[in-house]
Amino acid sequence: MEEAIKYISKIEIKGLWGRYDLEWNLHPDVNVLSGVNGSGKSTILRYLYEVIDDLKMPNESLFYKIKKIIIIFNTGEILTHDCEIQNHNESATESTNGSYYVLSKKYEKKSDNLTATCKKVMSFPLNEKLKSVLFFLIKTEDNDLITREIAQKFDDNIRTYLDWLIYLLQRSYLNYQINIGKRALQLNGSGTDEERSEIDYPKRRFIEILNKLFAQTDKKVNETENEIEFYVGDEPISAYDLSSGEKQMLIVLLSALVQDNKPTIMFLDEPTTAMHYDWQKKLIGYIRELNPNVQIILATQSSPVIIEGWVDKVSEMSQLITSDNQAVLQDAA
């Protein structure tokens, strides 16, 4: 049987900020990218996600920040994205070249008098395999929602970006419950108690974790509802009424749960900015509990995140650099 895509094993980057080349060997489970502000952590995570996710091209604002990226998966298959910078149109072309799928796009930045032609290339087998892998990019900074008018057409209680993420995840949570319900019915009374218990264990564990974390503020999950809602004492409250830190934790854990144990690559960009110190320490462990098949790629400057068993999973940006092209040019001059 052909090997399935489960995780990224290596990333090679050429021309970060037009200057640095990097190589990053990844662990199958947990990877933490550390570095000073402005070193490129968030740029790398966003670029990775946008290159891999579906068949999209990276956002125009990213194309000049990284010249080329090579992504190698656990199967040895490779996806490349490179930009040849030479001014913005939306022309994109798809083509085939033997057994390879090619997606190209041309960008024009008239203000800078620059042209970039970007090309994404992967084999047809890899293109198909990636469709069976889930990809999440979670950035939990609680900015005002720029698209509030659009979001409030779905739910007029949405006020911030975190609220919008919660709204989207509530829909995924409903689908998740339907799916585990179907699996329980398929046992049709023939399964063992252990098999039946295994189906809804992640959901029960998810609720246990939230109740434990939120106990200090007297909050508890309302288990009678199909959506995630809470009680404060005896008073029901919406997930939108949680604090920013509570919303962040809910978003990360709910994202892990609704993956339903499927192979997943989760990108987390500074996910703990408003979380309590003790919560940060537990975050990675909780994610792995709810989905043991997830590969976490996390960018952070928060030391508590790595304290409980993840120190050896940290890669420092400065240590990944294999060459500084500006230094090379200066030496040549």
N, C-alpha and C positions, 0 to 999 in steps of 0.2 A: 504494500500500500504506500502511496506517495506521502511523504512527510508533510504535515500541516504547518502553516505559519503560526507560531505561538509568541514570539518575542523578537526584538531587535538585538542582534549580537554585537554590532559595531557601527559606528558613525564616523565618517571622514568628512571634514569641512575644509574647503579651500576659500580663502579670501574673506574671512569674517572682517567686516569693516574695511574690506579691500586690503587687508594687511596680514591677518593671522591664518595659518593652517593649523588644524587640530585633528587629533584622533582620540576616540572615546570607545573603549571596550566596555560593553554593558553586561550586567548580571541579568539572569532570566527573571529575577524576582523584584529587587529593589535597587534603584539608582538615584543618588542624590547629587545634584549639581550645585556647587557652592562657588561664590566669588563676590567681589565687591560690586557695588552699584555701578551699572553702566558697562560691565564686563561682557555682556551678551547672553546671559543665562536665559532670559525671557525670549530673546530673539531666536535662539536655537530651538527652544521648546515649541514656539509658535510655528517656526519654519518647518520643523519635523512634522508636526501635526498636519499642517496645510499641504505638505507634499504627499503624505501618506493617505490622508483621508479622502476616500472616494476617488474621483478623477479630476478634482479641482486643481487649479494652478494656485500657487501662493499669492497672497494679496500684493497688490502693486507696491505698497509701501515697504515690502520686505525685499524686493528683488535686488536692490543695490546693496543690501547689507551682507549678503552671502553670495559669493560667486558660484560655488558648486557644492553640492552635498551628495554624499554617497551613503546609502543606507543598506546595510547587510543584515539579512534575517537569519534566524536559526537554521534554516534550510540551506543556507549558502547563497540564496538568490539575492539579486541586487536591484535596487531602484536608485536611479540617478536623476538629479535635477541640476541643470547648470544654466547660467545666464551669461551671455556674451554682451557686455556693455559697449556700445559704440558711439523718442523725444516725447500721448497716451491713447492708443486706440485699443479697442476691445477685440481685435481679430485674434481668433484662436483656430488652430487647425489640428485635425487628428489624422494620423496616417499609420500605415503598417510597413514594416521593413522585415520581411521574412517572418521570424517568430517573435518579433518585438512590437510592442504598442508604443506609439510616440505621440505626445501631446505638446504642441508648441504654441507660444503666445508672444506677441511683440508689444512692447511698451514704449511709449514716447513721452518724455518729460520735456516739454517745450521750454519751460522756464530755465532748465539746466542745459538745454541743448544736447540731451543724451538720448540714446536709443539702446534698448536692451531686448535681445531675442532670447527667450527662455525655453528650454526644452526638457521635458520629463520623459524618461525612457525606462521601460520595464518589459520583461518577457510576458507573453500571453499567459503562461501558467501562473506567474506571480500576480498578474492582474486579477485573475479569477480567485486565487487563494486569499488575497487581501479582503475580498468581499465577505469572507466568513469570520473575519476578525473585527472586534469592536474597538473603536478608538474614541477616547474622551479627552477633551482639553478643558481643564477646570481652573479658572482664574477667579478667585473669590474676593476681589476688591469691591467694596460696596459703594460704587459710584452711583450718582443719580442716573437713572435710566434715560439715555438719549432718545430711545425710541418709545418713550412712555405712552404717547398717544396711540401708537400701534398696539402695544402690550395691553393697554387698558380696554381695548376692544374685546379682548379675551377674558380679562378679569379686572374690574375697575379698582380692586384692592392693591394692584401691583404699583409699587412706588419706586423701587430701586432695581439695580441689576440682579442682586441676590434674589429678590422676589421673583423676577422673571425666570431665573434658573429653577427656583422651587416650583413655579407653575409648570414648567416643562417636565421636571422630574416627577411631579404628581401624576402626569399622564403616563409616564413610563412605569410608575409604580402600579397603576391600575392594570396595565398590560402584563406586568410581572405576576400579579396575583391571579389573573386569568390563566396564565400559562401553568403556574404551579397547581392551580385547581384542576386543570385538564389532566395533568400528569397523575394527580391523586385519583381522578375518576378512572383513568386507564388501568390502574391496579385492579379496579373492579372487585375488591374484596379478596383478591388472591395474593396480595403482597403481604409481607411480614410487617409486624409493628415497627421494626427498625427501618424498613424501606419507606413506610408512610411517614415516619418521623423525620427521615432524612430530607424529604421533599420540602418541608416547610421550616427546617431548622434555621437556615440563614435568615428568614423573616423573623422568627422568634428571637434569634440572637441579636438582630438589628434593634428590635424593640427593647430588649434587655439593656443593651449598651446605651441607647438614648435615655432610658429611665434612670440608669445609674449616673450618667453625666449630668442630667438636668435635675437630679434630686435636690441639690442644694438650693435651687430656686423654686422648689415645690412644684415642678412641672412633671407631667407624666403623659405618655402617649395615650390617646383615646383609641383603644383597640376595637371599638364598635364601628368605626368609620372606615370606609374604603380608601379615603385619602388620609394623608398624615395630618392629624390634628392633635391638640394637646388639652390637658386640663391644668389650670393653676389652682390648686386646691380643688374646689368643686366647680370652678368656672371654666367653661370651654373657651379656648383661644385658637386662632388660626396660626399656621406656621409663619405667616407674614408678620405676626406680632412678636416673634422671637428677637433676641438681641442679635447684633451682627456676628458675634462669635458663635452663638448657637446656630444661626443660619449657615455659617461656614461649615460647621461640623455636620449638620444635617445634610447639606448638599454633597459633601464628600462621601459620607457613609451611604446615602441613598443612591448615589452614582455607582458605588461598588455593589450594592445589593441588586439593583435592577439589571446588572450584567448577567445575573442568573448563572454564575459559575462558568460562563463562556470565556475562551481565551480573549484577553483584553489587554490593550496597551493604554495606560492612563497617564496622561501628562498633567502634572499639577504645578502651577506657577504661583509661588508664594501663597499657599492655601491657608496659612495659619495667622495672618496679620492681626486678627482680633481675638484669637483663641487664648484661653488661660494656659499658663505654663504646663500644668499637669495634663491638659487635653492634648497639647502638642506632642508630649512624650508618647501618648497612646495611639496617635493617629495612624501611623503606618501599620502597626499591629492589628488595629481594628479593620483596616481596609483588607489586609491579607486574610483575616478571619472570614469576612463576608464574601470574598472571592479569592481562593487560593491560586486561581489560574490567571491572575492579573500581573502584568509587568508594570511597575511603578517607575516613572521617570519624573523626578521632582526637583524643581529649582527653589532654593531657599537660602536665607541667611540665618535661619533660626536653629540654634544649637540644640534646644530641647527635642526637636523632631528626631534626631539621630541617637539620642542618649540610650534608649532601651534596645540595644542590639544591632544598630545599623551604622555604627561608626566606620566599619570596613567597607561600606557601600558608597562612601562619599568620594566624589572626584572634584578637585579644585580646578577652576577654569585655567589658572596660570600653569598648572601641571599638565594640561592636555595639549598645550601649544607645542607643535613640532617645528614650526619655523615662523619667523617674523620677517615678512617680505620687505617692510620698510627698513629694517636693520640691514638686510641684504643689499638693498639699493644704496643705502648710505655707505656701506663698506665698499661697494663697487665704485662709488664716486670718489 
